[in-house]
Amino acid sequence: MKKIYLIVFFSLLFSSCKNDNLSEVLKTSKNPEIDMVFYTVAKAELKINPGAMIVDKASDENSHLYWNQYLLPDTNFISSDTLNHYYKKETKFWKFVKKQEYGWIKFSEPKFSNNKNDASIYVDFLRPTLFFGVTQTYYLKKIKGKYQIIKVKRVSIS
């Protein structure tokens, strides 16, 4: 009888966990290539920086690209407008930073080769509580219909 309860418990536990929604989201995506690159690199960054939030908008100055938050349902996103608001006043910024101890990750818009088989994207990870930041470029190649990271180059660290 205990075995049955354990089986039921674990099956309920695993069926109630949120999964990543890559395949479902790509079916209706307006930008599947962008979503695949973002998903692949975001998963890699979150593995290195668990608990970090993702800034909801591409970091390029005139970008209007917002990341598809349905791809990573268990990840916390932060509004770029919220960050910009706190950046303007130093005292507000440091109060805000104390609450965000794991920092945040900003992504540029991905750049693609003409045939869309290769892509690159800049990633900034900032953890102001530790006065730490790193910028990296991820290089990806499309293999069997999915983007895979083939190289990561550190651009700067502070």
C-alpha positions, 0 to 999 in steps of 0.5 A: 500500500505504501508503494501505491501512495509513493507512486501516486505522490511522485507522479502528481509531483512530477506532473505538476512541475512546470516544464520549459515550453520551447516546442509549444511556443515555437509552434505559434512564434512570430520569431522562432529563430530568435526564440530558439537562440534566446532559449538556448543561451538563457538556459546556459546563463541560468545554469551558471547564474541560478536565481538571476532574473532576465531583463525582459527587453533586448539591451540594444539601444533602439530595440523593440524586441521583448523576450518571450517569457512563456519559454521559461515559465519558472524564470523571473523576468524584470522590466527594463523600464523598472531597471532604467527607473532605478538607474536614474537615482543612486539611492533608489538603485542601491535599495533596489539592488539589495532586494535583487541579490542574484542579479540580472541578465541582459541579452542583445538582439541576436545576429544571424548569418544570411542562411540563419544557420549561425547566430551570435548574441551578447550577454551581460550578467550583472550582480551589483551586490558583489560589484561584479559583471561579465559580458560574453558573446555566445556563438551558435550553430543550427544543428538538426533544427536546433541552435547549439552553443559552439563557443563562448567568448568573454568580452569583459569582466569587472 
